[in-house]
Amino acid sequence: MEKKPMTLAEALALEKEFVAPNYHPLDDVILAKAEGIFVWDTEGKKYFDFLSSYSACNQGHLDPRIRTAAIAQLEKMSLCSRAFRNDMLGPYAKKLCLLLGFEMMLPMNTGAEAVETALKLARRWGKRVKKIQEPQIITCEGNFHGRTIAICSMSSDPDVYDDFGPFTPGFIKIHYNNIPALEEVLRKNSSQIAAMILEPIQGEAGVVVPDRGYLYQVANLCKRYNVLLIIDEIQTGFGRTGKMLCCQHEGVVPDIVCVAKALSGGFYPISAVLASRKLLQLFNAGSHGSTYGGNPLACAIAMASLDAIVDDKLCEKSAEIGECFRNKLREIKSPLLEEVRGLGLMNAMVIKQGKVRAWDIFLAMRDLGLLAKPTHEHIIRLTPPLCISLKQLGYALRIIERALQSFPK
């Protein structure tokens, strides 16, 4: 007998009593079910999901192929720790490396762990190969790489770092999408710099898309000054921007890449760091690890997730539908809509700052059956699952248009 979902009031009361308030979700929507591009709340109301769990559900919610693979592996073994070898890690590592074009990978669980892994690898390379006593790492203003102490130390967002010091030293912050700023830092300090880390599109900052050619110039400068380039593809990877990796739009192959989120299709925390064999072999037994990293269940899920992206041509679909989406958004006649920006199906609407906030428009969209993500006071991120059809997109666009036009001019 199927268990009856909790009421909104019951779920809300339990969360408020027992869960730390480190997020500020809606109080009047408690989600209970998901499938494909839709989610349902405890009251049975259906919504378009235009957040996709921060792009973890690129393949759509509960993709049946990934679910089947997960169940099959659960019936055999879920965890054995890396103290022992398992029969799923090798095939998974090969599939991921060949798909993304790297020689070797290191399996972890969360995006923040992947970033921490990349930072450790860059620092070890800086000390052992470049012979830097205290390796520095360049980061960009407006970044979001997670919320660990080291990553807080890289952040320029007070919500992320406030009162969490003392911070980890060794980071140099420069403006994003600013080649002269990078050139100046490298010219003055390259002998002390091990790496630069950046997002190819800044997601949490509001889907900030850099100028075309920016990543290519960054890669060339890093190579010229013998500095590793780390690209965080945790939100942008696996088809979100129309390519398997966003950096591929400019033909950039970073020294180190971090992936997570859609690597699992939304089923399980799975992340990885990919690099050359020469780089990743700087790690030795005991220098880094994770009890759950590379566990058999994660490997089975990740392989099915990757197959779903390839088999359903989600990269190509994201590129095609994303362009259509932006064009249609720009056709909406609303004085509130200042800018539409994005790449593939990673998009955002910038709302003119005034009496109507992004949050107000988000609430109007919610009432009409679409959930998205306001970012800051004036940006709404729009990132549906990549399996959305053009017909479904049309329905969603009408909701967005009605929401924008529901406010007085």
N, C-alpha and C positions, 0 to 999 in steps of 0.2 A: 504494500500500500504506500503510495507516494506521500511523503511528508508535506503537510500544508505549509506554505511559506509564512514566515513571521510577518506580522503587520508592520507598517512603517513605524508606528509608535513603539512597538516592542524592540525592534532592531535599533532604533535611535536611542532608546533608554539604556540598552546594554552597552552600546558604543560609548556613550557619554560617561557611563560609570566606570568602565574597565579599560578603555583604550586611551592612550596618551594623545593629547590634541595637537599632534605634529602635522596635521593636514586640516584644511578647511573646506570639506565637501558640502554639497547641498544637504540641507536638513530634510527636505521634502521629497527626495528621491532615494529609495533604497533598491538597488538592483538585485535581481534574484535569478535571472535567466539570460542567456545569450545564444545567438546562432547567426553565423554569417556576418552581415553588416548591422544586425539589430540587437538591441538589449531590451529587456522587459523589467519593470519594477515590481515590487511586492503587491501592488494594486492591480497588476496585469496590463498597465499601459506600455505600449510599444514605442521605442525611440530608434531613430537612426543614430548609430554610434560614430561621431565624427572626431573622436579622440583616439580610438583603437588602442587604449591602454598605453598611451605615449608611444605608439607605433610598435608595440609588442605583438599586436594581432593583425599584422599585414595580410596574413592568409585568410582572415575572417575568424570569428569566434568558433571554437570547437570544430575545426576542420576535421572531417571524418577520417581522413587518412592518417593524420597525426594522432588522433584519438585511438584508432585501431593499433597503431605502432606502440603507443604508450601502454595500452591494456595488455598487449602481447608480451611486452617486456616485463610488466608488473607481475605477470604470472610465472616469470622465470627468476629474475633477480633485480632488485632496485639499487642496491649499494653494497660495495665491498671495500671501499676506500682505496686510495692509490698505494696502500701498503702491498696490495696484490694486483696483478694484472687482470683485466677483464676482456672478454671477447668482442666488446663493442667499441672500445676507445680507438683502436687502430683504424678500423673501417670509417668511423666518423671523422677522425683527423684527416685521413686521406681525402675524403669527399669534400670537406671544408677547404683544405689547402688547394686542391685542384680547382675548385669552383672560384675561389678568390685570387688565385695566382700567387700563392706564397709557398715557401719550402717547408715551414714547420709551424705548429700552433701550440699554445699552452691553454688548457681548459680551466675555466673558472665558473662562477655562478652568476654574479650580478655585474651590472655595468660598472659600478664603482670599483669592484674588485679588479675588473679588467684594466681600468685606468691606473689603479695602484700598481698592478703588475707591470704596466708599461713604464711607469715612473721609476720603479725599482730597476727594471732592465736598462733604462737609459742612464741611470746613475751608475750602475755597475759598469756599463760600457764606458762612460765618461772617466771612471777611475782606472779601469784596467786597460783600456785601449787608447783613449785620448790623454791619459795621465793627468787628469784634473784632480786636484786635492779636494775641492768642494764644488762638485758639478752644479751648474745653474740650468734651469729649465725655463724657457720663454712660454708665457701663457698670454691669452688675449682677454681684454676687458669685455664683460658681457658673457663670459663663458659659463657653461654649466656642465660639469663632468661628474657630479655626484655630491655626496655630503660627508665623506670621511674627513678626518682632521687635516690630512695632507691636501685634499681637494678643497676644503674650506679655505686653506691657506692660499689657494690660487684664485679664489673667487673675488669678484668686485660687487657682489650682491649682499647687502647687509642682512637680509633674511637668512642667508646661508652661513655667514661667518660671525654674526654679532654675538659677543660674549663666549665664543668658543676658543679663544686664545689661551695660552701662547701658541702661536702658529708655527708651522714647519717652515724653516728658512729655505732659501735656494730657488726662489721663483722670481722671474722678471716679468712684469705685466706691461703689455703694449696695447695700442688700439687695434681692434680687429679691422680687416680690410684696409690696411694702411701699410703699403710696401716701404715708403720712406722711413717709417718708424722702425720697421724690422731691419732695414739696411743699416740704420744708424746703430742699433744695438749690436748687431753682428760685427760691424766694422770696429766698434770700440771694445767689445767683450768676447769675441768668438772663442778665444783661447780658453775661456772659463765656462763656455756653454756646451752642454751635452746634447740638448734636444729642444725642440719646439713642439708643443701640443696645441691642437686647435680642432674645432668642429668645422666641417666643410660648409654647413649651414648652422647658424646658432638657433637651436630650437626653443629653449626656454626664454631666450631674449626676445622672442617674438617672430620666429622664422626670418631671421636676418640673412639675406642671400648676398654674398660678397660679389664684387665686380667680376665679370668674366675675365679670366686670366689670372686672378689673384692666387689661386692655389698653385697654378703652374709656376708663377714667379716665386712663391714661397718655397716650393720644392727646389727650384734652381738655386736660390740663395742658400738654403740649408746645405745643399750639395757642395756649393762653392766654398762655404766656410766650415765644412766637415762637422755639421750638426745634424743629428738624427731628426727626422720628421715623424711625429706621432699624429695620426689622424683618428679622431674619435668618431666612429661611424655607428655608435650605439643607437641613435634615433634615425639616422639618415640611411642606414644600410638596408640590404635585402629588398630592393625595389622601391623603397619609399620615394625616392627622387627620380625614378625612371631608369636607374642603373643598379647593378648588384651592389656597388659601392658608389657613393656620391662623387668621390674623387675621380672616378673613371670618366666623368663628363669632361675633364681636362687632361686625361691621359696621365694622371699622376699616380705613381706607385709609391706609397709611403714606406719608410723603413719599418715602421710598426703600425699596425691598425688594431683598434679595439672594436669588437662587435658584441652584441647582446640582443635583448628584446626580441625581435622577430626571429632570431635564431631558434627560438622555442615555439613560435607560433602562438604564444600566450599560454602555454601549458605548464611552464616550469621555469625557474630561474636558471638560465644558461648563458654563459659568456665565454669569450675566447680572445686571446691576443695572438696575432699572426705576425711573423717576421721571417728573416732569413735564418737558415740553419746556424750560420756563424754567430748571429746575435743571440738566438735563444739558447744556444749551447753555453752561453755565459752563466746560465743557471746550473747549479749542481745539486745533487741530492741534499735536501734539507734547507736550501736557500730560499725556497718559495713553495707554496702548496696550499691545498684545501682538501678537507675530508670529502666533500661532495663533488669537487671539480672533476669532470670526466667520468662521473658514475654511469653505470650501464643504462639506467632509465633516461638520463639526460642525453646520452649518445643516441639512443633509439629515437627519441623525440626530435632531436636536432636533425638527424638524417631525413626523417619524414618531412620535417618543416622545410628543409632545403629542396627536397623533391617537389613539394607542393609549389614553391616559388617558380621553379624551372618548368614543371609540367604545365602549370596554368599560365605561363608567360606573364607573370605579374609585373616584371620590370617593364615590358613593352606596354602592357595595359596601363600601368601607372603613368608612363610618359604621355600616352595618347589621351587618356581620360583627364589627366591633370591639366593639360593644355586647354582642353575644352572647358573644364571647370573654371579656370582663371578667366577665360574669354567671356563666359556667361556671367560670372560675378561682376566683371567690369561693365557689363551692359545694364546692371541693375541701377535704376534711377533713384538715388537716395542722397540727400545732402549730408548724411552721416558717414557715407563711405568715402574715405580719403584715398586709400591705396589698397590694391590687391597685389600680393607678392608670393612667390614660392617657386617650387620646381617639382615636377611630377605630382604626386598627391600629398606633398608637404606644403601647405599653403596657409595664408593668414589674411584676414581683413584688418586694416588699420582704420580705426574709428576716429573721426574728428573730435578733438578734445573740446568738451563743453559740458552742457547739462546732462546729456545722455552718455552713460558709461558703457564700456564693453560688457560689463556685468549685466546691465539692464537689457541689452540686446540678447545676450546669452539666455537670460530668463525668458524672454519672449520666444526664442527658438525652442527652448525646453517645453514651454506650454504647447507649442505646435508640433512637438514630437521629434526634436533633434537635440542631441547632447554634443557640445563642443567644449572648448577650454579657453576661457578668458586668460590672457597673459598681460600682466601689468594693468593699467587703467584703461588702455585704449586699443588693445589688440585681441583678436579672437583667432585662435589656431583652428584650422580645419584639416583634419587628417583621417579620412575614412579608411576602412580596410581596402586593400588594393583589389579585392574581388568585386567591388561595387560595379554595377552595370550602368550604361548610359541612361537607361530608363529610370533606374533608381536614383541616379544623380539628378535627373530632371525633377523628380519629386522633392528631393532635398533642396535643390535650388529654389523651388517655389516657397518652401518653408523659410529659407534664409531671406528671400525677397519680402515675404509678408512680414517677417519680424522687423526688418529694417524700416518698412513703410508703415509700421504700426505706431511710430512715434510722430508727433506733430512736427511740421517743418519749422 
